[in-house]
Amino acid sequence: MERVRTTELAAHVGERVAMHGWLHRLRRLGGINFLALRDGWGIAQAVIDDPEELAKVAPLHDESVLALEGLVTAEPQAPGGYELRDTRVRVLVPAEEPPPFELNKRVLKPSLDVFLEHAPIGLRHPQKRAIFRLGAGIVHAFRSYLRSQGFTEIQSPKLVEAATEGGANVFPVDYLGRTAYLAQSPQFYKQIMVGVFERVFEVGPVFRAEPHNTARHINEYVSLDVEMGFIHDHHTVMGLLTEVIRAIIQHLAESHREELALLDAHLPSVPEIIPSVYFPDALEMISQATGRDVRGEPDLAPEDERWLGAWAEAEHGSDWVFVTGFPLAKRPFYTHPDPGDPTYSNSFDLLFRGTELVTGGQRLHRYGDYVAALESRGIDPTPFASYLEVFRHGMPPHGGFAIGLERFLMQLLGLGNIREATLFPRDLTRLSP
Amino acid sequence: MERVRTTELAAHVGERVAMHGWLHRLRRLGGINFLALRDGWGIAQAVIDDPEELAKVAPLHDESVLALEGLVTAEPQAPGGYELRDTRVRVLVPAEEPPPFELNKRVLKPSLDVFLEHAPIGLRHPQKRAIFRLGAGIVHAFRSYLRSQGFTEIQSPKLVEAATEGGANVFPVDYLGRTAYLAQSPQFYKQIMVGVFERVFEVGPVFRAEPHNTARHINEYVSLDVEMGFIHDHHTVMGLLTEVIRAIIQHLAESHREELALLDAHLPSVPEIIPSVYFPDALEMISQATGRDVRGEPDLAPEDERWLGAWAEAEHGSDWVFVTGFPLAKRPFYTHPDPGDPTYSNSFDLLFRGTELVTGGQRLHRYGDYVAALESRGIDPTPFASYLEVFRHGMPPHGGFAIGLERFLMQLLGLGNIREATLFPRDLTRLSP
């Protein structure tokens, strides 16, 4: 008998089918025994009439692994509209103890700390796993759109000889007797690969040895990186990013309705043109509106981002707003200056619901400009020799961006902590599970 | 004027178009100046008649970045059948010196060492970049097939508290004052996630601190990992793997003809059922055929793999052969024994053209079996506590496999060294570029 998934019952009404999964819940209601079976995709209800069958499951702990067999019946009262009747049970693997917390409540009760401690079990909760299925959807749509635009996927090394930004916050690795570092970003490699493929993307882990403990930072996260050649300036990159975001939201809307409903999440719309504010103008607007004088500040504070998010929502009905032209001195050395005013840069952040989600911009593409930029910042160019080599051999104007996957999920779902959007977060205190 | 790619000329005959790219070669043949322009996808030929235009490009080093404009003309003699005439040239970024080796020869001349030293430039060579476009194709087809079968993509942490196999060969990381390790595989996480999604896959870096220097090992590589629940035994996994391989080969055949031709690569066919040999039988066959008595050996030596590859080719016309039932003691502690003879295991290797490409098998799924397996191997279970926890809460029979991406490319293309199939290899001596 072929196995049928819990989400496929509608196609099998009147047939006897096999289902596999976990004992999500067994309860007696109005004299009837209902077994909720959870498999990898959903939950289905089975009615257990036969005392012999009931005797098999009654003593089991939740999460025991079962094989059921029964008659698929339309039942408007059943969750999903179908249930299994005349159910026979085979216990494949009994659980040895009750779960550390109740996985069959609509919302999980334990604190985040307790949840994370037992994440290998807790992630089985339908709401929790929905988060990560949405994460997989984001990554899929990201790749799929970029492939359709001629981008090639790359896999760059995570063990590197030098820190990407020439700064601190890198994890040292004992590499066969030498010191290596964990890559903070695939920045150098994606730029190098523009010389090869013109258009590249990468989905991979990045590592930040920042010893802070906030609700929106973790020390290892998944970065969705893009880089493209032959751009006009950073606006070309912002145009691409807008379409990437649009493709992701559209894919979630089309293919992840159930997960979104389970999490009571509301997808943002993506305007044809995302509103954009020039950095100095943003500071001016914030100063005038709030009375807090932020003119001359080198960067946006979190409250500034929130103000701009609210402004974009109120003025443009947009969950999204670009801020462009950050001061050059505050951006990494490879950032291209604004040709009209080199105090500022051809860079941007994309804020989503008042929080920075994406950073990007145009990069320098001439060797001499790199040498000058490193020198003016007092950075030793030696460790960057093989990165700098490509700029002696013809690099087109290029730029790109990076989206933090967990940050995206957190903002999209209104989660209070980025750890809720990370399968197994790494932070000041957590290296396991 | 919209930019047209070098591979799109056929659709624009009779039009004036813009093309962007790199000066691949400029040469004079029979009194005509031909400029080969390489962009991210191919190479197109442009005829330069006007002495003023010629004067712009004649002094340039190869790899200078150009914008061309010209009339697309069908020309049977031109590579690809089309060329640009009446060409106007704009030099976007002149190269500052000649490339470290000639990128416009059909085959690159330098030694592997010299090539790797200058890989950021060398990868622009059409044959070299074809290798990595095929790599991207493998990864795409892998994901695409698995998604179609209900698998969910996961991203597991690469910073871990304990070594996966409880053994050596892990890179230690200075993690904010503690010692962490780089994950040798996502094994524990993919098993944990079977409890959540039933079917999962991951594409990500893995790290092996093995201090050897061979043509088929590197210290960081890309692992294509799969794990699935509710299997009968390892044969269920082998069935899935066969279809994954079939989907990959089919995708390359359909979407990567040009890259395959450029590399003179011949795709293997994938038999309906890949031939399979039981490990003890394999040793018996090898012993009888070669006179080398390998009966009782705990594992296959490289020459044994080659013999089995040749046998599968001769006997079954197959580039592929499964070896099943490796001795349990030689496989990791989570390996499921053969219920019929627990000296052996429900594990397999898939050999491709005489080299191990994939390792996989059924895993233990009961808590007590894990405790016993760790104890019998003298491995301290403490560091595995949160991994082991899931087996107290109902884990179905499950199994999976891992394909090494670079190894696959190497075997598929007949490359002599795995470093040729790795963008920026990490080994005993290489941490850069």
Interface residues (C-beta under 8 A of the other chain):
Chain A: R3 R5 H20 W22 L23 D39 G40 W41 H61 E63 S64 V65 L92 V93 P94 A95 E96 E97 P99 E117 H118 P120 I121 L123 R124 R129 F132 R133 G135 A136 V139 H140 R143 R147 G150 T152 E153 I154 Q155 S156 P157 K158 L159 V160 E161 A162 F171 P172 V173 D174 Y175 L176 R178 A180 L182 Y189 I192 M193 G195 V196 F197 E198 R199 V203 G204 P205 F207 A209 P211 N219 E220 V222 G229 F230 H365 R366 Y367 S386 Y387 E389 V390 R392 H393 G394 M395 P396 P397 L405 L423 F424 P425 R426 L428 L431 S432 P433
Chain B: R3 R5 H20 W22 L23 D39 G40 W41 H61 E63 S64 V65 L92 V93 P94 A95 E96 E97 P99 E117 H118 P120 I121 L123 R124 R129 F132 R133 G135 A136 V139 H140 R143 R147 G150 T152 E153 I154 Q155 S156 P157 K158 L159 V160 E161 A162 F171 P172 V173 D174 Y175 L176 R178 A180 L182 Y189 I192 M193 G195 V196 F197 E198 R199 V203 G204 P205 F207 A209 P211 N219 E220 V222 G229 F230 H365 R366 Y367 S386 Y387 E389 V390 R392 H393 G394 M395 P396 P397 L405 L423 F424 P425 R426 L428 L431 S432 P433
